């Protein structure tokens, strides 16, 4: 079967405290977007096999996707093998949740192919052990509040469709490197905001794009921009091109803006000239994800 793995952006990201397990407690609002990978998943004989259109994506026995297969076999008490081909479109190390979404999509596909042996709670137990953002992609909602490491999910019902331009620079950012520098940034920006989840949930319920755009924030942005000052220029360029609001997604490196549907494609043309693909930049237009079928 073929399954879609959509990317995400964070509409806000608040870092709360360091946990005893070494991770950081966060609160964030995820949005699925139409930029997506595709996975072809089939039942197989012999050892499981993973291939990918992007040679940079690990596919060996110790890779994330192979770990997902192993965890699923263990949880479902099966020995069934799988053949997986990943068609990669979401940039790597970009703060867009590509690896997490691929993992969740693979889990859902394997579960369907083997007769839906695991319910959502059992699948979520697997995702908890695989990665912090993976659980969000198990759910159908386009918007959700993430807490804990990002794995505690509360869906936010909204049929709002927003339009974004994403600018992905010619370098990757490692999430662990960004979080390791949090202690150097005092105080963390905007962590005093209270009831941010209720505020954004109200904006989504009212389809208030202006409210969302005017309140975007990311406590990790300052750290990543400090390491890669070019991102400050990208944020400014996005704003100058007509974005209602701009933000770095996750720990970076991708910067996105919220645009009106009528303005987004003209702004994309200008930004592609400023950040050309020939120099390693990637500029995308992506709306809020809309599942097909």
N, C-alpha and C positions, 0 to 999 in steps of 0.2 A: 504494500500500500504506500501511497505518497502522502506525506503530512507536512504542513507548513509550520515553521518555527519563527514567529514574529519577534522583532527587536523590541526594546523598551527604552523609554526615557524616564528620568526622575523629575517630577514637577516640584518636589522639595525633598531635601535630604538633611535630616537633623542628627548629629552625632551626640549621644547622651553621656556615655561613660564606657570605660574599659571593663570588660567582664573578667571573671576569674579564669575562664578558658582561653584568654588571650585575644578574643574577638572584641569588637566594639558593639555596644548596644546602640541601635539606630531607630529612627522613625522616618519613613519615606512614603511618598505617593508615587506608585508606578503607573505608567501609561503604556499600553501596547501600541506599537506603530506598524505601518504597512510594510516597511522595509523588513525582508524576511529571508531566511534560509529555507531550503526544501530538503526533506529526507525521503529516500526510497528505502523502505524496510520490508524484507521478505524472510520467510522461514527458510532455514538452510540445513544442509547435511554437513557433518564434520564440524570443525572449529568455527566460531563466529568470525566474521570478516568485516572490517570497516574500510571504506575508501572515501576520498574527499577530493573535490575539484580544486581545493587550495592546498598546495604541498606543505604550507606552514602549520596546518592543523594536525595535531598528533592523532594517530590512529592505531598505534601499537598496543600491546597487551596491557601496558600501564597507563594508557590514555584515559581521559575522563569518560568518553563514550563507552569504552570497553568496561570500565568500572560500573557504569550504569547497567550494562547487560548482565554483568556478574551479580550485581545487587538484585536485579529483577529475577533472575533465575533462582537465587537463594530465597527470596521472599515468596515467590510463586511455587516453590518446590518443583521446579521443572529442569530438565536438561536440554531443552530445545535450544538450538543454535539459530543465529540470525545473520543475514547479509544486509549491510547498511551502506548506502551511498549518500553522502552529504554534499549537496550543491550549495556552496558557501557564497553569500552575498553580504552578510553583516560583517563589518570590519572587526578584526581581532584586536583585543586590548584597547577597546574604544569606549567602554562605559555603557554599552548598549545591550548587554546581557546575552550576547550571541551564544556563548557556550552553555549558559544556563537554559536558554530556550531550546537549543538543540537537545539537551539532556532530557528535558520534560517531554518534548515531542517524541523522542525515541521511546521513552517509558510508555507514553499513551499508545503508540503504534504497536509495541510488543504486547501490551495488555489486550488490545483489540484482536490482534492476530492469534492470540492463545486463548480466546474465549472470555476475555474480561475477568480474569481470575482475581484481580485485586481491586478493592473499592478505593475511593479517593483518599481515605485516611491512610490506607496501607501504602498507596503510591506516595503520599506526602511524607511518610516515614523514610522512604528511600531518598526522596529529594533532600530531606533534612541532612542526610549523611553525605550527600554529593556536593552541595553548594548552597550558598546563602540565598540566592535569588531564584533558585530553580522552582520552588514551590509555587510562586506567583504564576508561572506559565502553565501549571496544571489546570488552573481555573479558567472559565470562559470569560469572566469579566475583563473589560478593557482597562478598568481602573481599580486599584486596590491599595490600601494602606499596608505597609510592611513594617513589622516590629521585630524585636529580638535582634538576630543577625540579618533580618530581612525575610526570615522563613515563616514568621507568624503573620498570616494573611487575613485581612478583613476586606471583603469585596465592597466596592462602592458602585452602586447601580447608577449608570448614566449612559444615555445614548448620544452624548455630545461627540461631534467630530471636529477635531482641530487640524490645522495644517501647519506643518513644520518644514523648515530647511535645516539640514544637518551638515555640518562641516567637520570632516574627519581629517586630521593632519597626517603628515607622513612619518609619524612616530607613534609608538605604543606606550601606554602607561600601565604599570603593574599595580593592581589594587593594594597588595600587601605593602608596597613601598610607600604609598600615600598614607595609609593608616598608621604606618610606623612613625610618621612624622607629626602625628596629631599632637603629641605632647609638646612639640616645639611651638605650637600656635595657641596663644593664650590672650584673651579668652576665645573660645570657639564662637564663631559668628552666629548670632540669632538663636542660640540655644535657649535663650530666655523666653522665646515665643511660647505662648501657651495655647492649647486647644487649636493648634494648626490643623489637625485632622478634621475637626468640625468645620473650620472655616473653609477649607478646600472642598469638603464634601458638600457644603452649601453652594459653593460656586458651581460644582459639577451638576448638582440638582437643578440649578437655575440656568444652566448653560451659559454661565457668566464668564466668557473668555477674557474680558478686560480684568475681572477680579483675579483670575488665575494668573494672567500675564503680569499683573502688577505686584504679585506676591511670591514669585519664584525665588527660591534660595537653595543653596547647597553649601553646607559647612566644609566640604572638601575642596571647593573651587579655589580658594585662596592658596591652599597648599600646592595643588597641581599647577596653577598659574605661576606660582613662585618658582617652580622647577622649570616651567616651559613658558617664558614671558610672551612668546608669540601668540599664545592663547588669549592674552589680554587684547591684542590687536584684532583677533578673530571675533571676540565678543563685541568689540566696538564696531567692526565692519558689519556684523549682523544687525546691530541696532540701527546703524546709519542706512541700511538697505530697507528699513521699514518694519522691522520686527516689533511686535507689541511687547514682547518680553524675550530675554535671552538668558541662557543658563548652560553650564557644563553639565553633562549627564553622568551620574555616578561618580567614579573617581577619575573620569576622563578617559580618553583624550577628546572625545567628540563634544562640540558645542552645538546647541540647537536654538532656533528661534521659533516663536509662534507668530504666524502670519494670517492675514485674511486670504480666503481662497482666490480672490480676484488678483491679489498682488503677488502671490507666492512664486509663480513661474517667471515673472519678469525679474523679481529679485534673484531668483536662482541663476538666471543668465548673467547678471552682473557679478554675482559672487563666484561663478565658475571662471570668469575672466580674471578676477582678483586672486583666486586660489586654483590655479590650473592643474588638471590631472597630470600633465606632463612633468610637473614637479612633485608628484606624489600625493597631492591633495585629492579628496573625494567629496563632492557636494551632492547631496540627495534632497529630493522633495519626498516627504512621507506624511500621509494623514494618519489620524487615529485608525487603528486596525479594524477592519470590517471582515469578519469571517464569512466565507462563502459556503453555500450549500446548507 
